[in-house]
Structure formats: C-alpha cells, structure tokens
Amino acid sequence: MFKQKSLILIPALTFAFVFGSAEDVHAMHIMEGYLPLQYSAIWSVVCIPFLAAGIFSIKKIVEQNRKTLLILVMVGAYAFVLSALKIPSVTGSSSHPTGTGLGAILFGPLAMCVIGIIVLLFQAILLAHGGLTTLGANTFSMAVAGPFVAYGVYLVCKKINLPGSAGIFLAASIGDLFTYIVTAFQLALAHPSVTGGFSESFAAFLGIFAVTQVPLAIIEGLLTVVVIKGLEAYAKPELAELSYFEGGVLR
Amino acid sequence: MTTRKIVLILLALIVIIAAVPLLLIQNSEFGGADGAAEEAIASINPDYEPWAESLIEPPGGETESLLFCIQAGLGAGVLGFGFGYLVARKKYNKSA
C-alpha cells in the first residue's frame, strides 16, 4: 500500500513544486458561455446515452435493490458536499473535488451520471458556477469520464489483488484528477493556441486545471477510504447487496 | 491498527494537505477574482466572446458563500442522517 501511495505522491509533489508559482486561476468547471456553440452541442449529445443508461441504472436500483436506496442517497450527498468545498491548492488557487468516485465504486459509473448532472445543474443555475451552455461538457468530465475511470481503476486494482483501501484510494483520486484532465482537454479543443495549436493550449490548461487538482485528488482519495470504512462497519447488509464484498459491483 | 486509528490518521492527513498550501504560499488569495480562468482563454484566444451569461448570478461573495454553504450543509445533513441511522441500527439490532 505504501508503495502505491508513493507512486502517486512523488510525481504529485514534484509537479506541485515545479508549478508552485503558477498564476492565480479559478480552476473548476468550464464557465458559462466559454465553449463555442458547436462544442457545447457536441458534448451535450455525447452525454445523452450515458444519462439515459444512468436513469435506467438508477431505476433498476430503486426497483430491485430498494434496500440500498439509503446508500445511493448518501453517495449523492457525498458528491454534493465535496463539490461545494473549494480547497486551497499548491498552485495558489482553489478548486473542489468531485465526490463521484465513491458512487462509481459502489453503484457503478452509470448511476453517477445522473447524480453528477444534478450537482452540476444546482451549481450552474443557483451559483453561477459552471453553466447551462457548458453543462454537456462539464457533465462529460465530471459525471461520465471521472466515474468511468474511477470504476476502471477500482476493477483493475481488484484484479491485481491490491488491498481494498489502496484500490479505493487510487480509484477515487485518479477519477477526480481525470475529470479535470478532461476539462483541460475540452477547453484546449475549443480554444487551440494560435502559435502552438491544440497541444500548446492543452499544456496550458493542464497547468491550470490538473496541477491544481493533484492535492485535492489525494484528499478525495483519502476521504473516500474513510467513508467506505464507515460503510463497511455499519452498512454491511447494503454493501453485501451491492456485492461489494465479492469484489463485484452491482450493474 | 484499529479502523478507528486509521480513520483518524487519514482525517489528519486530509487537513494537513489542505492546510499546507495556505502556509507555503503567502501572496495568493487562493481563487482570486472570479473570471481569472477566463483570462487564460483571453490570452490564448483574444477574439473569443463568451456568448452566454449565467441566468442568475449571486450579487456578491457573501451570497455566493451562503449558497455554497447550503449545498455543503444539505449534503452533510443527509450524510449525517444516513450514518446516524446505520450506526443506531447496528447498535440496537444485533442481528443486522
């Protein structure tokens, strides 16, 4: 477990010190109006099948695994709390974790598409954070890409028999970090640099979004382990129903 | 090590990771003015005009922090209710 953590921590720290003097930037969801119309449309369309599958996934949970409903609500609440917490980072700016890894581990990534979009809608409509025109792109990064990567990492860790907590830590933190890598990718795609094209923009946006996110991703990983430990202690019947202990995930 | 100890250590680590940037970087406001991210786009793509604006924008930092507090508070309330329910169930119902 120690080895796995240092595998993440060492590059994270190096990054942090290299970019420690980066400029002050508000690094979170893509701002309202900052994606050209065609990109807004494309990302929205890409999200639709995931959202539809997510609704079916939640419907199935409600119908067949009613007992786990409380856990599903708690998983949603967890994403709600975490995406409200803007935490200072080593780049001198703040960002917030996504909180979607926990749900992806327990319920699979599809259910998180629905939960993620609820959080994003709340922030876009009430908080002027993110936006309705960028909802599709933000949904793809936070509610599709992040959860799918978290889920994938979790399955791989299970397969190579890492200790449970290490797998959860890696899944939640890599999923969190990947969300913001996708955000940087989406912005670079829409705003390629005049001189260096897509790759120069991508590097610039990665410096803003991904580097800021590194310590927060570690925080999300640790916190997700804490919550899972709590659930393991007090919600055994529900986790058993999600076939958590067999290593599988409800689909 | 007991689970309780591991959890306490992890929580302490979380606080440390969040606090270290505050101590290390002195001349930053951590987040700065809203719209600082837009500056990155403005420098890459100076001709770009944002074509939409938020429907409702909080009038100031205080209202915005109120809304973020409500978001965190609602989520924390539900999480706390859930864990409270689960802990009490285990305590009063040994078979669960």
Interface residues (C-beta under 8 A of the other chain):
Chain A: G20 E23 D24 V25 H26 A27 M28 M31 E32 G33 Y34 P36 L37 L70 I71 V73 M74 G76 A77 Y78 A79 F80 V81 L82 S83 A84 L85 K86 I87 P88 S89 V90 G92 S93 S94 F122 Q123 A124 I125 L126 L127 A128 G131 L132 T133 L187 H191 P192 S193 V194 S201 A204 F205 I208 P215 I218 I219 L222 L223 V225 V226 K229 G230 L231 A233 Y234 A235 K236 P237
Chain B: T3 I6 V7 L10 L11 L13 I14 I17 A18 V20 P21 L22 L24 I25 N27 S28 E29 F30 G31 G32 A33 D34 G35 A36 A37 E38 E39 A40 I41 I44 N45 Y48 P50 W51 A52 E53 S54 L55 I56 E57 P58 E64 L67 F68 C69 Q71 A72 L74 G75 A76 G77 V78 L79 G82 F83 Y85 L86 V87 R89 K90 A96
